[in-house]
Amino acid sequence: GVKPSWESTFCIYCSPVGNYFKGDLKAIRLQAVRGFSRACKGGAGHVKASGNYAPAFFSQRAVKKRGFDDVICLDAATGEHIEEAGASNFFAVFPNNTIYTPSLDSETILPGITRASIIELAEKECGCTVVEGPIHLSDLKDACEAFCCGTGASVTPVGSISVAHPDGSEDKEHGVVFGDGKTPGPLTKRLYDTLLKIQTGNDNDLNERYSDWIHVVEP
């Protein structure tokens, strides 16, 4: 029968890849779909398992047919709070250098390593206050910029968020555009540049400050 394996093989693949969202650093358009949630409390939404991406595929395909770049998932409990995109964590930037990102306490959000890196960089390098807590759809109208982050997505600016009813019609009450909807916000751009410098090792000062992030793998 179907059961977990007691043995596994750990391997690391190293390969150059392009941007997760095609093109240069440009803002993407997200759409939430009412009635759809990627995970619920008590499930395995917080586990980095390959099967955890599949629940978003159906809604991803639907929103992409409508011209959006990805789906942004809502919570299963209320259907009113942002959780994460199909394969990346979500951050919203508010005035006074305050950043909100959904809390891991719900056990429905992946605790991404890029998420943890961005939180640390935002606090230490940008002087931001990072709040891990609920983000209601109505809160987004007060945000000045937003972005997603992940291993593949790196730091990807979000230009707008639309909300659709289950039949695909738009819920115009909760749609929001960040800035001009196309240009990355200044904090988003700074975090992207800072993370990239650490990943590529092109900044000696950052290399020294974040040396504990770097683990040399011998061939």
PyMOL CGO cylinders between C-alpha atoms (Angstrom):
from pymol import cmd
from pymol.cgo import CYLINDER

trace = [
    CYLINDER, 0.00, 0.00, 0.00, 0.92, 3.68, -0.03, 0.3, 1, 1, 1, 1, 1, 1,
    CYLINDER, 0.92, 3.68, -0.03, 3.19, 4.61, 2.86, 0.3, 1, 1, 1, 1, 1, 1,
    CYLINDER, 3.19, 4.61, 2.86, 6.14, 6.89, 3.59, 0.3, 1, 1, 1, 1, 1, 1,
    CYLINDER, 6.14, 6.89, 3.59, 9.64, 5.66, 2.79, 0.3, 1, 1, 1, 1, 1, 1,
    CYLINDER, 9.64, 5.66, 2.79, 12.09, 5.03, 5.62, 0.3, 1, 1, 1, 1, 1, 1,
    CYLINDER, 12.09, 5.03, 5.62, 15.03, 5.88, 3.36, 0.3, 1, 1, 1, 1, 1, 1,
    CYLINDER, 15.03, 5.88, 3.36, 15.84, 8.90, 1.23, 0.3, 1, 1, 1, 1, 1, 1,
    CYLINDER, 15.84, 8.90, 1.23, 18.60, 10.26, -0.98, 0.3, 1, 1, 1, 1, 1, 1,
    CYLINDER, 18.60, 10.26, -0.98, 19.65, 13.86, -0.41, 0.3, 1, 1, 1, 1, 1, 1,
    CYLINDER, 19.65, 13.86, -0.41, 21.03, 15.64, -3.45, 0.3, 1, 1, 1, 1, 1, 1,
    CYLINDER, 21.03, 15.64, -3.45, 21.64, 19.23, -4.52, 0.3, 1, 1, 1, 1, 1, 1,
    CYLINDER, 21.64, 19.23, -4.52, 21.24, 20.42, -8.11, 0.3, 1, 1, 1, 1, 1, 1,
    CYLINDER, 21.24, 20.42, -8.11, 23.18, 23.52, -9.15, 0.3, 1, 1, 1, 1, 1, 1,
    CYLINDER, 23.18, 23.52, -9.15, 22.01, 25.12, -12.36, 0.3, 1, 1, 1, 1, 1, 1,
    CYLINDER, 22.01, 25.12, -12.36, 21.59, 28.66, -13.70, 0.3, 1, 1, 1, 1, 1, 1,
    CYLINDER, 21.59, 28.66, -13.70, 17.95, 29.66, -14.06, 0.3, 1, 1, 1, 1, 1, 1,
    CYLINDER, 17.95, 29.66, -14.06, 16.05, 32.64, -15.38, 0.3, 1, 1, 1, 1, 1, 1,
    CYLINDER, 16.05, 32.64, -15.38, 13.49, 34.72, -13.53, 0.3, 1, 1, 1, 1, 1, 1,
    CYLINDER, 13.49, 34.72, -13.53, 10.49, 32.78, -12.19, 0.3, 1, 1, 1, 1, 1, 1,
    CYLINDER, 10.49, 32.78, -12.19, 8.26, 35.47, -13.70, 0.3, 1, 1, 1, 1, 1, 1,
    CYLINDER, 8.26, 35.47, -13.70, 9.54, 36.14, -17.20, 0.3, 1, 1, 1, 1, 1, 1,
    CYLINDER, 9.54, 36.14, -17.20, 11.26, 39.42, -17.98, 0.3, 1, 1, 1, 1, 1, 1,
    CYLINDER, 11.26, 39.42, -17.98, 13.38, 41.80, -15.94, 0.3, 1, 1, 1, 1, 1, 1,
    CYLINDER, 13.38, 41.80, -15.94, 12.42, 43.13, -12.51, 0.3, 1, 1, 1, 1, 1, 1,
    CYLINDER, 12.42, 43.13, -12.51, 8.90, 44.26, -13.32, 0.3, 1, 1, 1, 1, 1, 1,
    CYLINDER, 8.90, 44.26, -13.32, 5.71, 44.32, -11.32, 0.3, 1, 1, 1, 1, 1, 1,
    CYLINDER, 5.71, 44.32, -11.32, 3.36, 41.37, -11.70, 0.3, 1, 1, 1, 1, 1, 1,
    CYLINDER, 3.36, 41.37, -11.70, -0.44, 41.28, -11.53, 0.3, 1, 1, 1, 1, 1, 1,
    CYLINDER, -0.44, 41.28, -11.53, -2.04, 38.92, -9.01, 0.3, 1, 1, 1, 1, 1, 1,
    CYLINDER, -2.04, 38.92, -9.01, -5.63, 37.82, -8.61, 0.3, 1, 1, 1, 1, 1, 1,
    CYLINDER, -5.63, 37.82, -8.61, -7.32, 36.22, -5.61, 0.3, 1, 1, 1, 1, 1, 1,
    CYLINDER, -7.32, 36.22, -5.61, -10.29, 33.95, -6.21, 0.3, 1, 1, 1, 1, 1, 1,
    CYLINDER, -10.29, 33.95, -6.21, -13.05, 33.89, -3.62, 0.3, 1, 1, 1, 1, 1, 1,
    CYLINDER, -13.05, 33.89, -3.62, -13.89, 30.38, -2.52, 0.3, 1, 1, 1, 1, 1, 1,
    CYLINDER, -13.89, 30.38, -2.52, -10.37, 29.10, -3.20, 0.3, 1, 1, 1, 1, 1, 1,
    CYLINDER, -10.37, 29.10, -3.20, -7.74, 28.46, -0.52, 0.3, 1, 1, 1, 1, 1, 1,
    CYLINDER, -7.74, 28.46, -0.52, -4.48, 26.59, -0.96, 0.3, 1, 1, 1, 1, 1, 1,
    CYLINDER, -4.48, 26.59, -0.96, -4.41, 25.11, 2.57, 0.3, 1, 1, 1, 1, 1, 1,
    CYLINDER, -4.41, 25.11, 2.57, -6.31, 25.02, 5.84, 0.3, 1, 1, 1, 1, 1, 1,
    CYLINDER, -6.31, 25.02, 5.84, -5.32, 24.75, 9.49, 0.3, 1, 1, 1, 1, 1, 1,
    CYLINDER, -5.32, 24.75, 9.49, -4.63, 21.18, 10.52, 0.3, 1, 1, 1, 1, 1, 1,
    CYLINDER, -4.63, 21.18, 10.52, -3.31, 20.27, 7.09, 0.3, 1, 1, 1, 1, 1, 1,
    CYLINDER, -3.31, 20.27, 7.09, 0.16, 20.25, 5.56, 0.3, 1, 1, 1, 1, 1, 1,
    CYLINDER, 0.16, 20.25, 5.56, 0.19, 23.75, 4.05, 0.3, 1, 1, 1, 1, 1, 1,
    CYLINDER, 0.19, 23.75, 4.05, 3.32, 24.65, 6.00, 0.3, 1, 1, 1, 1, 1, 1,
    CYLINDER, 3.32, 24.65, 6.00, 5.35, 21.70, 4.68, 0.3, 1, 1, 1, 1, 1, 1,
    CYLINDER, 5.35, 21.70, 4.68, 7.78, 22.08, 1.78, 0.3, 1, 1, 1, 1, 1, 1,
    CYLINDER, 7.78, 22.08, 1.78, 6.45, 19.11, -0.17, 0.3, 1, 1, 1, 1, 1, 1,
    CYLINDER, 6.45, 19.11, -0.17, 6.10, 18.87, -3.94, 0.3, 1, 1, 1, 1, 1, 1,
    CYLINDER, 6.10, 18.87, -3.94, 2.41, 18.07, -3.58, 0.3, 1, 1, 1, 1, 1, 1,
    CYLINDER, 2.41, 18.07, -3.58, 1.87, 21.38, -1.82, 0.3, 1, 1, 1, 1, 1, 1,
    CYLINDER, 1.87, 21.38, -1.82, 2.13, 23.31, -5.08, 0.3, 1, 1, 1, 1, 1, 1,
    CYLINDER, 2.13, 23.31, -5.08, -0.54, 21.29, -6.86, 0.3, 1, 1, 1, 1, 1, 1,
    CYLINDER, -0.54, 21.29, -6.86, -3.58, 22.75, -5.03, 0.3, 1, 1, 1, 1, 1, 1,
    CYLINDER, -3.58, 22.75, -5.03, -2.93, 26.14, -6.66, 0.3, 1, 1, 1, 1, 1, 1,
    CYLINDER, -2.93, 26.14, -6.66, -2.60, 24.84, -10.23, 0.3, 1, 1, 1, 1, 1, 1,
    CYLINDER, -2.60, 24.84, -10.23, -6.29, 24.97, -11.12, 0.3, 1, 1, 1, 1, 1, 1,
    CYLINDER, -6.29, 24.97, -11.12, -6.75, 28.57, -9.92, 0.3, 1, 1, 1, 1, 1, 1,
    CYLINDER, -6.75, 28.57, -9.92, -3.38, 29.60, -11.40, 0.3, 1, 1, 1, 1, 1, 1,
    CYLINDER, -3.38, 29.60, -11.40, -4.53, 28.42, -14.80, 0.3, 1, 1, 1, 1, 1, 1,
    CYLINDER, -4.53, 28.42, -14.80, -7.83, 30.27, -14.45, 0.3, 1, 1, 1, 1, 1, 1,
    CYLINDER, -7.83, 30.27, -14.45, -6.28, 33.61, -13.47, 0.3, 1, 1, 1, 1, 1, 1,
    CYLINDER, -6.28, 33.61, -13.47, -3.58, 33.34, -16.15, 0.3, 1, 1, 1, 1, 1, 1,
    CYLINDER, -3.58, 33.34, -16.15, -6.30, 32.89, -18.76, 0.3, 1, 1, 1, 1, 1, 1,
    CYLINDER, -6.30, 32.89, -18.76, -7.70, 36.19, -17.50, 0.3, 1, 1, 1, 1, 1, 1,
    CYLINDER, -7.70, 36.19, -17.50, -4.34, 37.89, -18.07, 0.3, 1, 1, 1, 1, 1, 1,
    CYLINDER, -4.34, 37.89, -18.07, -2.84, 37.75, -14.58, 0.3, 1, 1, 1, 1, 1, 1,
    CYLINDER, -2.84, 37.75, -14.58, 0.60, 36.42, -13.68, 0.3, 1, 1, 1, 1, 1, 1,
    CYLINDER, 0.60, 36.42, -13.68, -0.31, 34.31, -10.65, 0.3, 1, 1, 1, 1, 1, 1,
    CYLINDER, -0.31, 34.31, -10.65, -2.96, 33.59, -8.05, 0.3, 1, 1, 1, 1, 1, 1,
    CYLINDER, -2.96, 33.59, -8.05, -2.79, 35.07, -4.56, 0.3, 1, 1, 1, 1, 1, 1,
    CYLINDER, -2.79, 35.07, -4.56, -4.36, 32.69, -2.07, 0.3, 1, 1, 1, 1, 1, 1,
    CYLINDER, -4.36, 32.69, -2.07, -6.84, 33.65, 0.63, 0.3, 1, 1, 1, 1, 1, 1,
    CYLINDER, -6.84, 33.65, 0.63, -7.21, 31.98, 4.01, 0.3, 1, 1, 1, 1, 1, 1,
    CYLINDER, -7.21, 31.98, 4.01, -9.64, 29.09, 4.39, 0.3, 1, 1, 1, 1, 1, 1,
    CYLINDER, -9.64, 29.09, 4.39, -11.12, 30.31, 7.68, 0.3, 1, 1, 1, 1, 1, 1,
    CYLINDER, -11.12, 30.31, 7.68, -12.54, 33.67, 6.52, 0.3, 1, 1, 1, 1, 1, 1,
    CYLINDER, -12.54, 33.67, 6.52, -11.67, 34.01, 2.84, 0.3, 1, 1, 1, 1, 1, 1,
    CYLINDER, -11.67, 34.01, 2.84, -10.71, 37.64, 3.55, 0.3, 1, 1, 1, 1, 1, 1,
    CYLINDER, -10.71, 37.64, 3.55, -7.03, 37.46, 4.46, 0.3, 1, 1, 1, 1, 1, 1,
    CYLINDER, -7.03, 37.46, 4.46, -3.99, 37.20, 2.18, 0.3, 1, 1, 1, 1, 1, 1,
    CYLINDER, -3.99, 37.20, 2.18, -1.85, 34.11, 2.68, 0.3, 1, 1, 1, 1, 1, 1,
    CYLINDER, -1.85, 34.11, 2.68, 0.65, 33.60, -0.15, 0.3, 1, 1, 1, 1, 1, 1,
    CYLINDER, 0.65, 33.60, -0.15, 0.96, 33.37, -3.90, 0.3, 1, 1, 1, 1, 1, 1,
    CYLINDER, 0.96, 33.37, -3.90, 0.98, 30.04, -5.71, 0.3, 1, 1, 1, 1, 1, 1,
    CYLINDER, 0.98, 30.04, -5.71, 4.66, 29.40, -4.97, 0.3, 1, 1, 1, 1, 1, 1,
    CYLINDER, 4.66, 29.40, -4.97, 5.96, 32.42, -3.04, 0.3, 1, 1, 1, 1, 1, 1,
    CYLINDER, 5.96, 32.42, -3.04, 5.45, 34.37, 0.18, 0.3, 1, 1, 1, 1, 1, 1,
    CYLINDER, 5.45, 34.37, 0.18, 3.76, 37.78, 0.23, 0.3, 1, 1, 1, 1, 1, 1,
    CYLINDER, 3.76, 37.78, 0.23, 4.81, 41.10, 1.80, 0.3, 1, 1, 1, 1, 1, 1,
    CYLINDER, 4.81, 41.10, 1.80, 3.02, 44.46, 1.88, 0.3, 1, 1, 1, 1, 1, 1,
    CYLINDER, 3.02, 44.46, 1.88, 4.87, 47.70, 2.60, 0.3, 1, 1, 1, 1, 1, 1,
    CYLINDER, 4.87, 47.70, 2.60, 3.06, 50.41, 4.53, 0.3, 1, 1, 1, 1, 1, 1,
    CYLINDER, 3.06, 50.41, 4.53, 4.08, 54.00, 5.38, 0.3, 1, 1, 1, 1, 1, 1,
    CYLINDER, 4.08, 54.00, 5.38, 6.71, 54.60, 8.05, 0.3, 1, 1, 1, 1, 1, 1,
    CYLINDER, 6.71, 54.60, 8.05, 8.81, 51.65, 6.86, 0.3, 1, 1, 1, 1, 1, 1,
    CYLINDER, 8.81, 51.65, 6.86, 6.44, 49.03, 8.22, 0.3, 1, 1, 1, 1, 1, 1,
    CYLINDER, 6.44, 49.03, 8.22, 6.17, 45.72, 6.40, 0.3, 1, 1, 1, 1, 1, 1,
    CYLINDER, 6.17, 45.72, 6.40, 3.46, 43.14, 6.99, 0.3, 1, 1, 1, 1, 1, 1,
    CYLINDER, 3.46, 43.14, 6.99, 3.69, 39.49, 6.02, 0.3, 1, 1, 1, 1, 1, 1,
    CYLINDER, 3.69, 39.49, 6.02, 1.22, 36.73, 6.96, 0.3, 1, 1, 1, 1, 1, 1,
    CYLINDER, 1.22, 36.73, 6.96, 2.14, 34.89, 10.15, 0.3, 1, 1, 1, 1, 1, 1,
    CYLINDER, 2.14, 34.89, 10.15, 3.29, 31.28, 10.18, 0.3, 1, 1, 1, 1, 1, 1,
    CYLINDER, 3.29, 31.28, 10.18, 1.08, 30.61, 13.20, 0.3, 1, 1, 1, 1, 1, 1,
    CYLINDER, 1.08, 30.61, 13.20, -1.77, 29.57, 10.92, 0.3, 1, 1, 1, 1, 1, 1,
    CYLINDER, -1.77, 29.57, 10.92, 0.28, 26.54, 9.80, 0.3, 1, 1, 1, 1, 1, 1,
    CYLINDER, 0.28, 26.54, 9.80, -0.98, 27.15, 6.27, 0.3, 1, 1, 1, 1, 1, 1,
    CYLINDER, -0.98, 27.15, 6.27, 2.00, 29.12, 4.91, 0.3, 1, 1, 1, 1, 1, 1,
    CYLINDER, 2.00, 29.12, 4.91, 5.39, 27.83, 3.84, 0.3, 1, 1, 1, 1, 1, 1,
    CYLINDER, 5.39, 27.83, 3.84, 8.21, 29.07, 6.11, 0.3, 1, 1, 1, 1, 1, 1,
    CYLINDER, 8.21, 29.07, 6.11, 10.38, 29.97, 3.13, 0.3, 1, 1, 1, 1, 1, 1,
    CYLINDER, 10.38, 29.97, 3.13, 14.11, 30.55, 3.57, 0.3, 1, 1, 1, 1, 1, 1,
    CYLINDER, 14.11, 30.55, 3.57, 13.85, 33.59, 1.29, 0.3, 1, 1, 1, 1, 1, 1,
    CYLINDER, 13.85, 33.59, 1.29, 11.01, 34.87, 3.51, 0.3, 1, 1, 1, 1, 1, 1,
    CYLINDER, 11.01, 34.87, 3.51, 13.25, 34.59, 6.57, 0.3, 1, 1, 1, 1, 1, 1,
    CYLINDER, 13.25, 34.59, 6.57, 16.12, 36.26, 4.68, 0.3, 1, 1, 1, 1, 1, 1,
    CYLINDER, 16.12, 36.26, 4.68, 13.96, 39.19, 3.59, 0.3, 1, 1, 1, 1, 1, 1,
    CYLINDER, 13.96, 39.19, 3.59, 12.66, 39.73, 7.13, 0.3, 1, 1, 1, 1, 1, 1,
    CYLINDER, 12.66, 39.73, 7.13, 16.22, 39.88, 8.44, 0.3, 1, 1, 1, 1, 1, 1,
    CYLINDER, 16.22, 39.88, 8.44, 17.44, 42.18, 5.66, 0.3, 1, 1, 1, 1, 1, 1,
    CYLINDER, 17.44, 42.18, 5.66, 14.44, 44.49, 6.00, 0.3, 1, 1, 1, 1, 1, 1,
    CYLINDER, 14.44, 44.49, 6.00, 15.11, 44.93, 9.71, 0.3, 1, 1, 1, 1, 1, 1,
    CYLINDER, 15.11, 44.93, 9.71, 18.91, 45.10, 9.67, 0.3, 1, 1, 1, 1, 1, 1,
    CYLINDER, 18.91, 45.10, 9.67, 19.69, 46.78, 6.35, 0.3, 1, 1, 1, 1, 1, 1,
    CYLINDER, 19.69, 46.78, 6.35, 16.61, 48.92, 5.73, 0.3, 1, 1, 1, 1, 1, 1,
    CYLINDER, 16.61, 48.92, 5.73, 15.56, 49.83, 9.29, 0.3, 1, 1, 1, 1, 1, 1,
    CYLINDER, 15.56, 49.83, 9.29, 12.06, 48.47, 8.77, 0.3, 1, 1, 1, 1, 1, 1,
    CYLINDER, 12.06, 48.47, 8.77, 9.63, 47.15, 11.32, 0.3, 1, 1, 1, 1, 1, 1,
    CYLINDER, 9.63, 47.15, 11.32, 8.39, 43.75, 10.12, 0.3, 1, 1, 1, 1, 1, 1,
    CYLINDER, 8.39, 43.75, 10.12, 5.06, 42.56, 11.49, 0.3, 1, 1, 1, 1, 1, 1,
    CYLINDER, 5.06, 42.56, 11.49, 4.05, 38.93, 11.04, 0.3, 1, 1, 1, 1, 1, 1,
    CYLINDER, 4.05, 38.93, 11.04, 0.28, 38.97, 11.23, 0.3, 1, 1, 1, 1, 1, 1,
    CYLINDER, 0.28, 38.97, 11.23, -2.98, 38.92, 9.28, 0.3, 1, 1, 1, 1, 1, 1,
    CYLINDER, -2.98, 38.92, 9.28, -3.38, 41.07, 6.16, 0.3, 1, 1, 1, 1, 1, 1,
    CYLINDER, -3.38, 41.07, 6.16, -7.03, 41.71, 5.35, 0.3, 1, 1, 1, 1, 1, 1,
    CYLINDER, -7.03, 41.71, 5.35, -7.91, 42.49, 1.75, 0.3, 1, 1, 1, 1, 1, 1,
    CYLINDER, -7.91, 42.49, 1.75, -9.16, 45.90, 2.84, 0.3, 1, 1, 1, 1, 1, 1,
    CYLINDER, -9.16, 45.90, 2.84, -5.76, 46.67, 4.43, 0.3, 1, 1, 1, 1, 1, 1,
    CYLINDER, -5.76, 46.67, 4.43, -4.05, 46.64, 1.04, 0.3, 1, 1, 1, 1, 1, 1,
    CYLINDER, -4.05, 46.64, 1.04, -5.50, 50.00, 0.04, 0.3, 1, 1, 1, 1, 1, 1,
    CYLINDER, -5.50, 50.00, 0.04, -3.18, 51.62, 2.59, 0.3, 1, 1, 1, 1, 1, 1,
    CYLINDER, -3.18, 51.62, 2.59, -0.05, 49.83, 1.35, 0.3, 1, 1, 1, 1, 1, 1,
    CYLINDER, -0.05, 49.83, 1.35, 2.40, 51.76, -0.81, 0.3, 1, 1, 1, 1, 1, 1,
    CYLINDER, 2.40, 51.76, -0.81, 4.10, 48.73, -2.37, 0.3, 1, 1, 1, 1, 1, 1,
    CYLINDER, 4.10, 48.73, -2.37, 4.02, 44.94, -2.26, 0.3, 1, 1, 1, 1, 1, 1,
    CYLINDER, 4.02, 44.94, -2.26, 6.19, 42.04, -3.35, 0.3, 1, 1, 1, 1, 1, 1,
    CYLINDER, 6.19, 42.04, -3.35, 6.45, 38.26, -3.36, 0.3, 1, 1, 1, 1, 1, 1,
    CYLINDER, 6.45, 38.26, -3.36, 9.57, 36.29, -2.56, 0.3, 1, 1, 1, 1, 1, 1,
    CYLINDER, 9.57, 36.29, -2.56, 10.81, 32.74, -2.87, 0.3, 1, 1, 1, 1, 1, 1,
    CYLINDER, 10.81, 32.74, -2.87, 13.68, 30.61, -4.11, 0.3, 1, 1, 1, 1, 1, 1,
    CYLINDER, 13.68, 30.61, -4.11, 12.51, 30.90, -7.70, 0.3, 1, 1, 1, 1, 1, 1,
    CYLINDER, 12.51, 30.90, -7.70, 10.74, 34.24, -7.44, 0.3, 1, 1, 1, 1, 1, 1,
    CYLINDER, 10.74, 34.24, -7.44, 13.63, 35.93, -5.58, 0.3, 1, 1, 1, 1, 1, 1,
    CYLINDER, 13.63, 35.93, -5.58, 12.02, 39.32, -4.82, 0.3, 1, 1, 1, 1, 1, 1,
    CYLINDER, 12.02, 39.32, -4.82, 9.26, 40.08, -7.32, 0.3, 1, 1, 1, 1, 1, 1,
    CYLINDER, 9.26, 40.08, -7.32, 7.35, 43.38, -7.15, 0.3, 1, 1, 1, 1, 1, 1,
    CYLINDER, 7.35, 43.38, -7.15, 3.55, 43.23, -7.19, 0.3, 1, 1, 1, 1, 1, 1,
    CYLINDER, 3.55, 43.23, -7.19, 1.88, 45.95, -9.23, 0.3, 1, 1, 1, 1, 1, 1,
    CYLINDER, 1.88, 45.95, -9.23, -1.74, 45.13, -8.50, 0.3, 1, 1, 1, 1, 1, 1,
    CYLINDER, -1.74, 45.13, -8.50, -4.08, 42.68, -6.83, 0.3, 1, 1, 1, 1, 1, 1,
    CYLINDER, -4.08, 42.68, -6.83, -7.52, 41.91, -8.19, 0.3, 1, 1, 1, 1, 1, 1,
    CYLINDER, -7.52, 41.91, -8.19, -10.20, 39.82, -6.53, 0.3, 1, 1, 1, 1, 1, 1,
    CYLINDER, -10.20, 39.82, -6.53, -12.50, 37.54, -8.51, 0.3, 1, 1, 1, 1, 1, 1,
    CYLINDER, -12.50, 37.54, -8.51, -15.74, 35.85, -7.57, 0.3, 1, 1, 1, 1, 1, 1,
    CYLINDER, -15.74, 35.85, -7.57, -15.93, 32.08, -8.11, 0.3, 1, 1, 1, 1, 1, 1,
    CYLINDER, -15.93, 32.08, -8.11, -17.51, 32.64, -11.55, 0.3, 1, 1, 1, 1, 1, 1,
    CYLINDER, -17.51, 32.64, -11.55, -14.54, 34.77, -12.61, 0.3, 1, 1, 1, 1, 1, 1,
    CYLINDER, -14.54, 34.77, -12.61, -16.29, 38.14, -12.42, 0.3, 1, 1, 1, 1, 1, 1,
    CYLINDER, -16.29, 38.14, -12.42, -14.30, 40.88, -10.70, 0.3, 1, 1, 1, 1, 1, 1,
    CYLINDER, -14.30, 40.88, -10.70, -14.95, 42.08, -7.15, 0.3, 1, 1, 1, 1, 1, 1,
    CYLINDER, -14.95, 42.08, -7.15, -14.11, 45.73, -7.83, 0.3, 1, 1, 1, 1, 1, 1,
    CYLINDER, -14.11, 45.73, -7.83, -14.49, 46.73, -4.18, 0.3, 1, 1, 1, 1, 1, 1,
    CYLINDER, -14.49, 46.73, -4.18, -11.22, 45.10, -3.15, 0.3, 1, 1, 1, 1, 1, 1,
    CYLINDER, -11.22, 45.10, -3.15, -8.94, 45.62, -6.17, 0.3, 1, 1, 1, 1, 1, 1,
    CYLINDER, -8.94, 45.62, -6.17, -5.80, 47.66, -5.51, 0.3, 1, 1, 1, 1, 1, 1,
    CYLINDER, -5.80, 47.66, -5.51, -2.91, 49.08, -7.57, 0.3, 1, 1, 1, 1, 1, 1,
    CYLINDER, -2.91, 49.08, -7.57, 0.46, 49.77, -5.95, 0.3, 1, 1, 1, 1, 1, 1,
    CYLINDER, 0.46, 49.77, -5.95, 2.12, 52.91, -7.30, 0.3, 1, 1, 1, 1, 1, 1,
    CYLINDER, 2.12, 52.91, -7.30, 1.79, 53.06, -11.06, 0.3, 1, 1, 1, 1, 1, 1,
    CYLINDER, 1.79, 53.06, -11.06, 1.22, 49.30, -11.20, 0.3, 1, 1, 1, 1, 1, 1,
    CYLINDER, 1.22, 49.30, -11.20, 4.40, 48.70, -13.21, 0.3, 1, 1, 1, 1, 1, 1,
    CYLINDER, 4.40, 48.70, -13.21, 7.45, 50.15, -11.45, 0.3, 1, 1, 1, 1, 1, 1,
    CYLINDER, 7.45, 50.15, -11.45, 9.02, 48.31, -8.48, 0.3, 1, 1, 1, 1, 1, 1,
    CYLINDER, 9.02, 48.31, -8.48, 8.71, 50.25, -5.23, 0.3, 1, 1, 1, 1, 1, 1,
    CYLINDER, 8.71, 50.25, -5.23, 11.95, 51.68, -3.78, 0.3, 1, 1, 1, 1, 1, 1,
    CYLINDER, 11.95, 51.68, -3.78, 12.03, 49.31, -0.79, 0.3, 1, 1, 1, 1, 1, 1,
    CYLINDER, 12.03, 49.31, -0.79, 11.25, 46.32, -3.00, 0.3, 1, 1, 1, 1, 1, 1,
    CYLINDER, 11.25, 46.32, -3.00, 14.11, 47.28, -5.32, 0.3, 1, 1, 1, 1, 1, 1,
    CYLINDER, 14.11, 47.28, -5.32, 16.51, 47.78, -2.41, 0.3, 1, 1, 1, 1, 1, 1,
    CYLINDER, 16.51, 47.78, -2.41, 15.70, 44.38, -0.92, 0.3, 1, 1, 1, 1, 1, 1,
    CYLINDER, 15.70, 44.38, -0.92, 16.05, 42.73, -4.31, 0.3, 1, 1, 1, 1, 1, 1,
    CYLINDER, 16.05, 42.73, -4.31, 19.46, 44.33, -4.89, 0.3, 1, 1, 1, 1, 1, 1,
    CYLINDER, 19.46, 44.33, -4.89, 20.69, 43.49, -1.39, 0.3, 1, 1, 1, 1, 1, 1,
    CYLINDER, 20.69, 43.49, -1.39, 19.64, 39.86, -1.60, 0.3, 1, 1, 1, 1, 1, 1,
    CYLINDER, 19.64, 39.86, -1.60, 21.18, 39.50, -5.06, 0.3, 1, 1, 1, 1, 1, 1,
    CYLINDER, 21.18, 39.50, -5.06, 24.51, 40.91, -3.86, 0.3, 1, 1, 1, 1, 1, 1,
    CYLINDER, 24.51, 40.91, -3.86, 24.62, 38.34, -1.06, 0.3, 1, 1, 1, 1, 1, 1,
    CYLINDER, 24.62, 38.34, -1.06, 23.67, 35.51, -3.41, 0.3, 1, 1, 1, 1, 1, 1,
    CYLINDER, 23.67, 35.51, -3.41, 26.35, 36.45, -5.93, 0.3, 1, 1, 1, 1, 1, 1,
    CYLINDER, 26.35, 36.45, -5.93, 28.99, 37.45, -3.37, 0.3, 1, 1, 1, 1, 1, 1,
    CYLINDER, 28.99, 37.45, -3.37, 29.56, 40.81, -5.05, 0.3, 1, 1, 1, 1, 1, 1,
    CYLINDER, 29.56, 40.81, -5.05, 29.59, 42.94, -1.90, 0.3, 1, 1, 1, 1, 1, 1,
    CYLINDER, 29.59, 42.94, -1.90, 32.39, 42.30, 0.58, 0.3, 1, 1, 1, 1, 1, 1,
    CYLINDER, 32.39, 42.30, 0.58, 30.67, 44.14, 3.44, 0.3, 1, 1, 1, 1, 1, 1,
    CYLINDER, 30.67, 44.14, 3.44, 27.48, 42.12, 3.04, 0.3, 1, 1, 1, 1, 1, 1,
    CYLINDER, 27.48, 42.12, 3.04, 29.50, 38.94, 2.64, 0.3, 1, 1, 1, 1, 1, 1,
    CYLINDER, 29.50, 38.94, 2.64, 31.10, 39.57, 6.01, 0.3, 1, 1, 1, 1, 1, 1,
    CYLINDER, 31.10, 39.57, 6.01, 27.89, 40.55, 7.79, 0.3, 1, 1, 1, 1, 1, 1,
    CYLINDER, 27.89, 40.55, 7.79, 26.00, 37.53, 6.49, 0.3, 1, 1, 1, 1, 1, 1,
    CYLINDER, 26.00, 37.53, 6.49, 28.81, 34.99, 6.43, 0.3, 1, 1, 1, 1, 1, 1,
    CYLINDER, 28.81, 34.99, 6.43, 26.65, 32.63, 8.48, 0.3, 1, 1, 1, 1, 1, 1,
    CYLINDER, 26.65, 32.63, 8.48, 24.29, 32.42, 5.48, 0.3, 1, 1, 1, 1, 1, 1,
    CYLINDER, 24.29, 32.42, 5.48, 27.01, 31.00, 3.26, 0.3, 1, 1, 1, 1, 1, 1,
    CYLINDER, 27.01, 31.00, 3.26, 27.78, 27.29, 3.27, 0.3, 1, 1, 1, 1, 1, 1,
    CYLINDER, 27.78, 27.29, 3.27, 30.48, 26.10, 0.90, 0.3, 1, 1, 1, 1, 1, 1,
    CYLINDER, 30.48, 26.10, 0.90, 29.66, 22.81, -0.80, 0.3, 1, 1, 1, 1, 1, 1,
    CYLINDER, 29.66, 22.81, -0.80, 32.77, 20.99, -1.96, 0.3, 1, 1, 1, 1, 1, 1,
    CYLINDER, 32.77, 20.99, -1.96, 32.47, 19.28, -5.37, 0.3, 1, 1, 1, 1, 1, 1,
]
cmd.load_cgo(trace, "trace")
